[in-house]
């Protein structure tokens, strides 16, 4: 980021939220007639990406899917409703929360089926990171999500340090010829 780049004014959570609805068709499902997990992740990535794009008003790339919970299956013929919002913005990255529900099209009944946190990075057309506006939480729920996002970021950073050290140790063992294959 250039030293002359300024951070844009803060944006409210409500001003950048995204919502998407999909009808689940047989090509979206496994042999049991349930939505494929990877397809659900794809829908979540799209919905979250739109919120990040609206917030940053520039290109965004998915940096991480921090956590996802598959709570309930989504059946063929159901409506899938996804809602996303930017929980917190950092220098060039944003954490976006996504929640998904299934709606029975005949009764209108809603069931929470999945939740996830994704991290996006704002970039220009050349792939250079850009500053993003800060989030201005307004409601108690938005303030809670804003605070929790910092805790999740600290956890992601600590996990990144741990993994880097693990790779360093493994590489040193490979160089010394002392490593053994590990099974997961």
PyMOL CGO cylinders between C-alpha atoms (Angstrom):
from pymol import cmd
from pymol.cgo import CYLINDER

trace = [
    CYLINDER, 0.00, 0.00, 0.00, 1.35, 3.39, -0.87, 0.3, 1, 1, 1, 1, 1, 1,
    CYLINDER, 1.35, 3.39, -0.87, 2.19, 5.84, 1.89, 0.3, 1, 1, 1, 1, 1, 1,
    CYLINDER, 2.19, 5.84, 1.89, -0.08, 8.41, 0.24, 0.3, 1, 1, 1, 1, 1, 1,
    CYLINDER, -0.08, 8.41, 0.24, -3.12, 6.14, 0.28, 0.3, 1, 1, 1, 1, 1, 1,
    CYLINDER, -3.12, 6.14, 0.28, -5.81, 7.28, 2.67, 0.3, 1, 1, 1, 1, 1, 1,
    CYLINDER, -5.81, 7.28, 2.67, -8.36, 5.14, 4.44, 0.3, 1, 1, 1, 1, 1, 1,
    CYLINDER, -8.36, 5.14, 4.44, -11.90, 5.78, 3.16, 0.3, 1, 1, 1, 1, 1, 1,
    CYLINDER, -11.90, 5.78, 3.16, -14.61, 6.90, 5.62, 0.3, 1, 1, 1, 1, 1, 1,
    CYLINDER, -14.61, 6.90, 5.62, -16.20, 4.22, 7.82, 0.3, 1, 1, 1, 1, 1, 1,
    CYLINDER, -16.20, 4.22, 7.82, -19.26, 2.37, 6.52, 0.3, 1, 1, 1, 1, 1, 1,
    CYLINDER, -19.26, 2.37, 6.52, -22.14, 0.95, 8.50, 0.3, 1, 1, 1, 1, 1, 1,
    CYLINDER, -22.14, 0.95, 8.50, -22.79, -2.78, 8.55, 0.3, 1, 1, 1, 1, 1, 1,
    CYLINDER, -22.79, -2.78, 8.55, -26.29, -2.26, 7.15, 0.3, 1, 1, 1, 1, 1, 1,
    CYLINDER, -26.29, -2.26, 7.15, -24.99, -0.34, 4.12, 0.3, 1, 1, 1, 1, 1, 1,
    CYLINDER, -24.99, -0.34, 4.12, -23.01, -3.30, 2.80, 0.3, 1, 1, 1, 1, 1, 1,
    CYLINDER, -23.01, -3.30, 2.80, -25.05, -6.37, 3.76, 0.3, 1, 1, 1, 1, 1, 1,
    CYLINDER, -25.05, -6.37, 3.76, -25.81, -8.96, 1.10, 0.3, 1, 1, 1, 1, 1, 1,
    CYLINDER, -25.81, -8.96, 1.10, -28.62, -11.46, 0.69, 0.3, 1, 1, 1, 1, 1, 1,
    CYLINDER, -28.62, -11.46, 0.69, -29.01, -14.24, -1.87, 0.3, 1, 1, 1, 1, 1, 1,
    CYLINDER, -29.01, -14.24, -1.87, -31.72, -16.85, -2.45, 0.3, 1, 1, 1, 1, 1, 1,
    CYLINDER, -31.72, -16.85, -2.45, -31.25, -20.06, -4.44, 0.3, 1, 1, 1, 1, 1, 1,
    CYLINDER, -31.25, -20.06, -4.44, -33.62, -22.90, -5.20, 0.3, 1, 1, 1, 1, 1, 1,
    CYLINDER, -33.62, -22.90, -5.20, -31.85, -26.21, -4.66, 0.3, 1, 1, 1, 1, 1, 1,
    CYLINDER, -31.85, -26.21, -4.66, -32.00, -28.39, -7.76, 0.3, 1, 1, 1, 1, 1, 1,
    CYLINDER, -32.00, -28.39, -7.76, -30.94, -32.02, -8.31, 0.3, 1, 1, 1, 1, 1, 1,
    CYLINDER, -30.94, -32.02, -8.31, -27.59, -30.98, -9.86, 0.3, 1, 1, 1, 1, 1, 1,
    CYLINDER, -27.59, -30.98, -9.86, -26.74, -29.22, -6.55, 0.3, 1, 1, 1, 1, 1, 1,
    CYLINDER, -26.74, -29.22, -6.55, -27.33, -32.38, -4.50, 0.3, 1, 1, 1, 1, 1, 1,
    CYLINDER, -27.33, -32.38, -4.50, -25.76, -35.68, -3.54, 0.3, 1, 1, 1, 1, 1, 1,
    CYLINDER, -25.76, -35.68, -3.54, -27.41, -39.08, -4.09, 0.3, 1, 1, 1, 1, 1, 1,
    CYLINDER, -27.41, -39.08, -4.09, -29.48, -38.60, -0.91, 0.3, 1, 1, 1, 1, 1, 1,
    CYLINDER, -29.48, -38.60, -0.91, -31.05, -35.43, -2.32, 0.3, 1, 1, 1, 1, 1, 1,
    CYLINDER, -31.05, -35.43, -2.32, -29.15, -33.10, 0.03, 0.3, 1, 1, 1, 1, 1, 1,
    CYLINDER, -29.15, -33.10, 0.03, -27.21, -30.01, -1.03, 0.3, 1, 1, 1, 1, 1, 1,
    CYLINDER, -27.21, -30.01, -1.03, -23.50, -30.75, -1.46, 0.3, 1, 1, 1, 1, 1, 1,
    CYLINDER, -23.50, -30.75, -1.46, -21.35, -29.11, 1.23, 0.3, 1, 1, 1, 1, 1, 1,
    CYLINDER, -21.35, -29.11, 1.23, -18.98, -27.69, -1.36, 0.3, 1, 1, 1, 1, 1, 1,
    CYLINDER, -18.98, -27.69, -1.36, -21.87, -26.11, -3.24, 0.3, 1, 1, 1, 1, 1, 1,
    CYLINDER, -21.87, -26.11, -3.24, -23.10, -24.51, 0.00, 0.3, 1, 1, 1, 1, 1, 1,
    CYLINDER, -23.10, -24.51, 0.00, -19.57, -23.18, 0.60, 0.3, 1, 1, 1, 1, 1, 1,
    CYLINDER, -19.57, -23.18, 0.60, -19.60, -21.74, -2.93, 0.3, 1, 1, 1, 1, 1, 1,
    CYLINDER, -19.60, -21.74, -2.93, -22.89, -19.93, -2.27, 0.3, 1, 1, 1, 1, 1, 1,
    CYLINDER, -22.89, -19.93, -2.27, -21.51, -18.63, 1.04, 0.3, 1, 1, 1, 1, 1, 1,
    CYLINDER, -21.51, -18.63, 1.04, -18.33, -17.38, -0.66, 0.3, 1, 1, 1, 1, 1, 1,
    CYLINDER, -18.33, -17.38, -0.66, -20.38, -15.51, -3.27, 0.3, 1, 1, 1, 1, 1, 1,
    CYLINDER, -20.38, -15.51, -3.27, -22.70, -13.90, -0.73, 0.3, 1, 1, 1, 1, 1, 1,
    CYLINDER, -22.70, -13.90, -0.73, -19.84, -12.91, 1.56, 0.3, 1, 1, 1, 1, 1, 1,
    CYLINDER, -19.84, -12.91, 1.56, -17.80, -11.61, -1.37, 0.3, 1, 1, 1, 1, 1, 1,
    CYLINDER, -17.80, -11.61, -1.37, -20.61, -9.26, -2.36, 0.3, 1, 1, 1, 1, 1, 1,
    CYLINDER, -20.61, -9.26, -2.36, -20.71, -7.77, 1.16, 0.3, 1, 1, 1, 1, 1, 1,
    CYLINDER, -20.71, -7.77, 1.16, -16.91, -7.34, 1.11, 0.3, 1, 1, 1, 1, 1, 1,
    CYLINDER, -16.91, -7.34, 1.11, -17.06, -5.78, -2.36, 0.3, 1, 1, 1, 1, 1, 1,
    CYLINDER, -17.06, -5.78, -2.36, -19.79, -3.36, -1.28, 0.3, 1, 1, 1, 1, 1, 1,
    CYLINDER, -19.79, -3.36, -1.28, -17.80, -2.43, 1.82, 0.3, 1, 1, 1, 1, 1, 1,
    CYLINDER, -17.80, -2.43, 1.82, -14.45, -1.88, 0.08, 0.3, 1, 1, 1, 1, 1, 1,
    CYLINDER, -14.45, -1.88, 0.08, -15.77, -0.69, -3.31, 0.3, 1, 1, 1, 1, 1, 1,
    CYLINDER, -15.77, -0.69, -3.31, -12.90, -2.47, -5.00, 0.3, 1, 1, 1, 1, 1, 1,
    CYLINDER, -12.90, -2.47, -5.00, -11.90, -5.97, -6.07, 0.3, 1, 1, 1, 1, 1, 1,
    CYLINDER, -11.90, -5.97, -6.07, -11.75, -8.54, -3.28, 0.3, 1, 1, 1, 1, 1, 1,
    CYLINDER, -11.75, -8.54, -3.28, -10.25, -11.98, -3.02, 0.3, 1, 1, 1, 1, 1, 1,
    CYLINDER, -10.25, -11.98, -3.02, -11.13, -14.74, -0.58, 0.3, 1, 1, 1, 1, 1, 1,
    CYLINDER, -11.13, -14.74, -0.58, -8.19, -15.20, 1.79, 0.3, 1, 1, 1, 1, 1, 1,
    CYLINDER, -8.19, -15.20, 1.79, -9.72, -17.71, 4.19, 0.3, 1, 1, 1, 1, 1, 1,
    CYLINDER, -9.72, -17.71, 4.19, -12.82, -19.52, 5.24, 0.3, 1, 1, 1, 1, 1, 1,
    CYLINDER, -12.82, -19.52, 5.24, -12.13, -19.38, 8.92, 0.3, 1, 1, 1, 1, 1, 1,
    CYLINDER, -12.13, -19.38, 8.92, -14.90, -21.56, 10.24, 0.3, 1, 1, 1, 1, 1, 1,
    CYLINDER, -14.90, -21.56, 10.24, -18.02, -23.26, 8.94, 0.3, 1, 1, 1, 1, 1, 1,
    CYLINDER, -18.02, -23.26, 8.94, -20.71, -25.20, 10.74, 0.3, 1, 1, 1, 1, 1, 1,
    CYLINDER, -20.71, -25.20, 10.74, -23.03, -27.50, 8.78, 0.3, 1, 1, 1, 1, 1, 1,
    CYLINDER, -23.03, -27.50, 8.78, -26.02, -27.68, 11.09, 0.3, 1, 1, 1, 1, 1, 1,
    CYLINDER, -26.02, -27.68, 11.09, -28.88, -29.16, 9.06, 0.3, 1, 1, 1, 1, 1, 1,
    CYLINDER, -28.88, -29.16, 9.06, -29.20, -30.72, 5.58, 0.3, 1, 1, 1, 1, 1, 1,
    CYLINDER, -29.20, -30.72, 5.58, -30.74, -28.73, 2.73, 0.3, 1, 1, 1, 1, 1, 1,
    CYLINDER, -30.74, -28.73, 2.73, -33.06, -30.80, 0.54, 0.3, 1, 1, 1, 1, 1, 1,
    CYLINDER, -33.06, -30.80, 0.54, -33.75, -30.59, -3.19, 0.3, 1, 1, 1, 1, 1, 1,
    CYLINDER, -33.75, -30.59, -3.19, -36.67, -28.23, -3.78, 0.3, 1, 1, 1, 1, 1, 1,
    CYLINDER, -36.67, -28.23, -3.78, -35.92, -26.09, -0.74, 0.3, 1, 1, 1, 1, 1, 1,
    CYLINDER, -35.92, -26.09, -0.74, -35.05, -22.43, -0.95, 0.3, 1, 1, 1, 1, 1, 1,
    CYLINDER, -35.05, -22.43, -0.95, -31.64, -21.53, 0.43, 0.3, 1, 1, 1, 1, 1, 1,
    CYLINDER, -31.64, -21.53, 0.43, -31.40, -18.03, 1.90, 0.3, 1, 1, 1, 1, 1, 1,
    CYLINDER, -31.40, -18.03, 1.90, -27.97, -16.61, 2.67, 0.3, 1, 1, 1, 1, 1, 1,
    CYLINDER, -27.97, -16.61, 2.67, -27.25, -13.33, 4.46, 0.3, 1, 1, 1, 1, 1, 1,
    CYLINDER, -27.25, -13.33, 4.46, -23.83, -11.78, 4.99, 0.3, 1, 1, 1, 1, 1, 1,
    CYLINDER, -23.83, -11.78, 4.99, -22.34, -8.73, 6.62, 0.3, 1, 1, 1, 1, 1, 1,
    CYLINDER, -22.34, -8.73, 6.62, -18.88, -7.33, 7.28, 0.3, 1, 1, 1, 1, 1, 1,
    CYLINDER, -18.88, -7.33, 7.28, -18.13, -7.91, 10.96, 0.3, 1, 1, 1, 1, 1, 1,
    CYLINDER, -18.13, -7.91, 10.96, -14.89, -5.93, 11.07, 0.3, 1, 1, 1, 1, 1, 1,
    CYLINDER, -14.89, -5.93, 11.07, -12.38, -4.34, 8.73, 0.3, 1, 1, 1, 1, 1, 1,
    CYLINDER, -12.38, -4.34, 8.73, -8.66, -4.21, 9.34, 0.3, 1, 1, 1, 1, 1, 1,
    CYLINDER, -8.66, -4.21, 9.34, -6.07, -2.50, 7.12, 0.3, 1, 1, 1, 1, 1, 1,
    CYLINDER, -6.07, -2.50, 7.12, -6.73, -4.34, 3.85, 0.3, 1, 1, 1, 1, 1, 1,
    CYLINDER, -6.73, -4.34, 3.85, -8.81, -7.27, 5.05, 0.3, 1, 1, 1, 1, 1, 1,
    CYLINDER, -8.81, -7.27, 5.05, -12.37, -7.79, 6.21, 0.3, 1, 1, 1, 1, 1, 1,
    CYLINDER, -12.37, -7.79, 6.21, -14.07, -10.55, 8.16, 0.3, 1, 1, 1, 1, 1, 1,
    CYLINDER, -14.07, -10.55, 8.16, -17.51, -11.36, 6.79, 0.3, 1, 1, 1, 1, 1, 1,
    CYLINDER, -17.51, -11.36, 6.79, -20.07, -13.49, 8.59, 0.3, 1, 1, 1, 1, 1, 1,
    CYLINDER, -20.07, -13.49, 8.59, -22.55, -15.56, 6.58, 0.3, 1, 1, 1, 1, 1, 1,
    CYLINDER, -22.55, -15.56, 6.58, -25.63, -17.32, 7.86, 0.3, 1, 1, 1, 1, 1, 1,
    CYLINDER, -25.63, -17.32, 7.86, -27.75, -19.69, 5.76, 0.3, 1, 1, 1, 1, 1, 1,
    CYLINDER, -27.75, -19.69, 5.76, -31.33, -20.87, 6.22, 0.3, 1, 1, 1, 1, 1, 1,
    CYLINDER, -31.33, -20.87, 6.22, -33.51, -23.24, 4.30, 0.3, 1, 1, 1, 1, 1, 1,
    CYLINDER, -33.51, -23.24, 4.30, -37.08, -22.24, 3.60, 0.3, 1, 1, 1, 1, 1, 1,
    CYLINDER, -37.08, -22.24, 3.60, -39.82, -24.74, 2.90, 0.3, 1, 1, 1, 1, 1, 1,
    CYLINDER, -39.82, -24.74, 2.90, -41.49, -23.18, -0.14, 0.3, 1, 1, 1, 1, 1, 1,
    CYLINDER, -41.49, -23.18, -0.14, -44.88, -24.65, 0.79, 0.3, 1, 1, 1, 1, 1, 1,
    CYLINDER, -44.88, -24.65, 0.79, -45.01, -23.60, 4.45, 0.3, 1, 1, 1, 1, 1, 1,
    CYLINDER, -45.01, -23.60, 4.45, -42.51, -20.73, 4.64, 0.3, 1, 1, 1, 1, 1, 1,
    CYLINDER, -42.51, -20.73, 4.64, -40.84, -22.42, 7.62, 0.3, 1, 1, 1, 1, 1, 1,
    CYLINDER, -40.84, -22.42, 7.62, -37.19, -21.45, 8.16, 0.3, 1, 1, 1, 1, 1, 1,
    CYLINDER, -37.19, -21.45, 8.16, -34.38, -23.64, 9.54, 0.3, 1, 1, 1, 1, 1, 1,
    CYLINDER, -34.38, -23.64, 9.54, -30.83, -22.40, 10.24, 0.3, 1, 1, 1, 1, 1, 1,
    CYLINDER, -30.83, -22.40, 10.24, -28.55, -24.72, 8.23, 0.3, 1, 1, 1, 1, 1, 1,
    CYLINDER, -28.55, -24.72, 8.23, -25.05, -23.23, 8.29, 0.3, 1, 1, 1, 1, 1, 1,
    CYLINDER, -25.05, -23.23, 8.29, -22.84, -20.36, 9.46, 0.3, 1, 1, 1, 1, 1, 1,
    CYLINDER, -22.84, -20.36, 9.46, -19.34, -19.35, 8.43, 0.3, 1, 1, 1, 1, 1, 1,
    CYLINDER, -19.34, -19.35, 8.43, -16.69, -16.64, 8.73, 0.3, 1, 1, 1, 1, 1, 1,
    CYLINDER, -16.69, -16.64, 8.73, -14.68, -15.65, 5.67, 0.3, 1, 1, 1, 1, 1, 1,
    CYLINDER, -14.68, -15.65, 5.67, -11.77, -13.26, 5.29, 0.3, 1, 1, 1, 1, 1, 1,
    CYLINDER, -11.77, -13.26, 5.29, -11.41, -11.12, 2.17, 0.3, 1, 1, 1, 1, 1, 1,
    CYLINDER, -11.41, -11.12, 2.17, -8.56, -8.87, 1.07, 0.3, 1, 1, 1, 1, 1, 1,
    CYLINDER, -8.56, -8.87, 1.07, -9.15, -5.72, -1.00, 0.3, 1, 1, 1, 1, 1, 1,
    CYLINDER, -9.15, -5.72, -1.00, -6.91, -5.38, -4.05, 0.3, 1, 1, 1, 1, 1, 1,
    CYLINDER, -6.91, -5.38, -4.05, -6.52, -3.20, -7.11, 0.3, 1, 1, 1, 1, 1, 1,
    CYLINDER, -6.52, -3.20, -7.11, -6.52, -4.48, -10.70, 0.3, 1, 1, 1, 1, 1, 1,
    CYLINDER, -6.52, -4.48, -10.70, -2.82, -5.35, -10.36, 0.3, 1, 1, 1, 1, 1, 1,
    CYLINDER, -2.82, -5.35, -10.36, -3.33, -7.41, -7.20, 0.3, 1, 1, 1, 1, 1, 1,
    CYLINDER, -3.33, -7.41, -7.20, -1.88, -4.79, -4.84, 0.3, 1, 1, 1, 1, 1, 1,
    CYLINDER, -1.88, -4.79, -4.84, -3.53, -4.59, -1.41, 0.3, 1, 1, 1, 1, 1, 1,
    CYLINDER, -3.53, -4.59, -1.41, -5.68, -1.53, -0.71, 0.3, 1, 1, 1, 1, 1, 1,
    CYLINDER, -5.68, -1.53, -0.71, -6.89, 0.10, 2.49, 0.3, 1, 1, 1, 1, 1, 1,
    CYLINDER, -6.89, 0.10, 2.49, -10.52, -0.58, 3.34, 0.3, 1, 1, 1, 1, 1, 1,
    CYLINDER, -10.52, -0.58, 3.34, -12.99, 1.57, 5.26, 0.3, 1, 1, 1, 1, 1, 1,
    CYLINDER, -12.99, 1.57, 5.26, -13.52, 0.75, 8.91, 0.3, 1, 1, 1, 1, 1, 1,
    CYLINDER, -13.52, 0.75, 8.91, -16.82, -0.77, 10.03, 0.3, 1, 1, 1, 1, 1, 1,
    CYLINDER, -16.82, -0.77, 10.03, -19.15, 1.40, 12.07, 0.3, 1, 1, 1, 1, 1, 1,
    CYLINDER, -19.15, 1.40, 12.07, -21.20, -1.01, 14.21, 0.3, 1, 1, 1, 1, 1, 1,
    CYLINDER, -21.20, -1.01, 14.21, -24.54, 0.48, 15.25, 0.3, 1, 1, 1, 1, 1, 1,
    CYLINDER, -24.54, 0.48, 15.25, -26.52, -2.21, 17.08, 0.3, 1, 1, 1, 1, 1, 1,
    CYLINDER, -26.52, -2.21, 17.08, -25.56, -4.27, 20.12, 0.3, 1, 1, 1, 1, 1, 1,
    CYLINDER, -25.56, -4.27, 20.12, -25.34, -7.38, 17.92, 0.3, 1, 1, 1, 1, 1, 1,
    CYLINDER, -25.34, -7.38, 17.92, -23.06, -5.60, 15.42, 0.3, 1, 1, 1, 1, 1, 1,
    CYLINDER, -23.06, -5.60, 15.42, -20.85, -4.38, 18.29, 0.3, 1, 1, 1, 1, 1, 1,
    CYLINDER, -20.85, -4.38, 18.29, -20.59, -7.95, 19.65, 0.3, 1, 1, 1, 1, 1, 1,
    CYLINDER, -20.59, -7.95, 19.65, -19.67, -9.32, 16.20, 0.3, 1, 1, 1, 1, 1, 1,
    CYLINDER, -19.67, -9.32, 16.20, -17.15, -6.48, 15.77, 0.3, 1, 1, 1, 1, 1, 1,
    CYLINDER, -17.15, -6.48, 15.77, -15.40, -7.38, 19.06, 0.3, 1, 1, 1, 1, 1, 1,
    CYLINDER, -15.40, -7.38, 19.06, -15.54, -11.13, 18.38, 0.3, 1, 1, 1, 1, 1, 1,
    CYLINDER, -15.54, -11.13, 18.38, -13.97, -10.63, 14.93, 0.3, 1, 1, 1, 1, 1, 1,
    CYLINDER, -13.97, -10.63, 14.93, -10.81, -9.27, 16.56, 0.3, 1, 1, 1, 1, 1, 1,
    CYLINDER, -10.81, -9.27, 16.56, -10.56, -12.36, 18.78, 0.3, 1, 1, 1, 1, 1, 1,
    CYLINDER, -10.56, -12.36, 18.78, -10.95, -14.63, 15.74, 0.3, 1, 1, 1, 1, 1, 1,
    CYLINDER, -10.95, -14.63, 15.74, -8.26, -12.65, 13.90, 0.3, 1, 1, 1, 1, 1, 1,
    CYLINDER, -8.26, -12.65, 13.90, -5.86, -13.03, 16.83, 0.3, 1, 1, 1, 1, 1, 1,
    CYLINDER, -5.86, -13.03, 16.83, -6.57, -16.78, 16.83, 0.3, 1, 1, 1, 1, 1, 1,
    CYLINDER, -6.57, -16.78, 16.83, -5.97, -17.00, 13.03, 0.3, 1, 1, 1, 1, 1, 1,
    CYLINDER, -5.97, -17.00, 13.03, -2.66, -15.15, 13.42, 0.3, 1, 1, 1, 1, 1, 1,
    CYLINDER, -2.66, -15.15, 13.42, -1.51, -17.41, 16.27, 0.3, 1, 1, 1, 1, 1, 1,
    CYLINDER, -1.51, -17.41, 16.27, -2.48, -20.47, 14.23, 0.3, 1, 1, 1, 1, 1, 1,
    CYLINDER, -2.48, -20.47, 14.23, -0.53, -19.10, 11.26, 0.3, 1, 1, 1, 1, 1, 1,
    CYLINDER, -0.53, -19.10, 11.26, 2.59, -18.72, 13.42, 0.3, 1, 1, 1, 1, 1, 1,
    CYLINDER, 2.59, -18.72, 13.42, 2.16, -22.28, 14.74, 0.3, 1, 1, 1, 1, 1, 1,
    CYLINDER, 2.16, -22.28, 14.74, 1.79, -23.70, 11.22, 0.3, 1, 1, 1, 1, 1, 1,
    CYLINDER, 1.79, -23.70, 11.22, 4.81, -21.75, 9.95, 0.3, 1, 1, 1, 1, 1, 1,
    CYLINDER, 4.81, -21.75, 9.95, 6.93, -23.16, 12.77, 0.3, 1, 1, 1, 1, 1, 1,
    CYLINDER, 6.93, -23.16, 12.77, 5.61, -26.66, 12.07, 0.3, 1, 1, 1, 1, 1, 1,
    CYLINDER, 5.61, -26.66, 12.07, 6.64, -26.33, 8.39, 0.3, 1, 1, 1, 1, 1, 1,
    CYLINDER, 6.64, -26.33, 8.39, 10.06, -25.00, 9.41, 0.3, 1, 1, 1, 1, 1, 1,
    CYLINDER, 10.06, -25.00, 9.41, 10.65, -27.99, 11.71, 0.3, 1, 1, 1, 1, 1, 1,
    CYLINDER, 10.65, -27.99, 11.71, 9.44, -30.43, 9.03, 0.3, 1, 1, 1, 1, 1, 1,
    CYLINDER, 9.44, -30.43, 9.03, 11.74, -28.85, 6.43, 0.3, 1, 1, 1, 1, 1, 1,
    CYLINDER, 11.74, -28.85, 6.43, 14.71, -29.07, 8.81, 0.3, 1, 1, 1, 1, 1, 1,
    CYLINDER, 14.71, -29.07, 8.81, 13.92, -32.74, 9.44, 0.3, 1, 1, 1, 1, 1, 1,
    CYLINDER, 13.92, -32.74, 9.44, 13.66, -33.38, 5.69, 0.3, 1, 1, 1, 1, 1, 1,
    CYLINDER, 13.66, -33.38, 5.69, 17.05, -31.72, 5.18, 0.3, 1, 1, 1, 1, 1, 1,
    CYLINDER, 17.05, -31.72, 5.18, 18.53, -33.90, 7.90, 0.3, 1, 1, 1, 1, 1, 1,
    CYLINDER, 18.53, -33.90, 7.90, 16.80, -37.01, 6.58, 0.3, 1, 1, 1, 1, 1, 1,
    CYLINDER, 16.80, -37.01, 6.58, 15.14, -37.66, 9.91, 0.3, 1, 1, 1, 1, 1, 1,
    CYLINDER, 15.14, -37.66, 9.91, 11.49, -37.20, 9.08, 0.3, 1, 1, 1, 1, 1, 1,
    CYLINDER, 11.49, -37.20, 9.08, 9.04, -40.07, 8.84, 0.3, 1, 1, 1, 1, 1, 1,
    CYLINDER, 9.04, -40.07, 8.84, 5.83, -40.08, 6.84, 0.3, 1, 1, 1, 1, 1, 1,
    CYLINDER, 5.83, -40.08, 6.84, 2.88, -39.08, 8.97, 0.3, 1, 1, 1, 1, 1, 1,
    CYLINDER, 2.88, -39.08, 8.97, -0.67, -40.24, 8.58, 0.3, 1, 1, 1, 1, 1, 1,
    CYLINDER, -0.67, -40.24, 8.58, -3.66, -38.08, 9.38, 0.3, 1, 1, 1, 1, 1, 1,
]
cmd.load_cgo(trace, "trace")
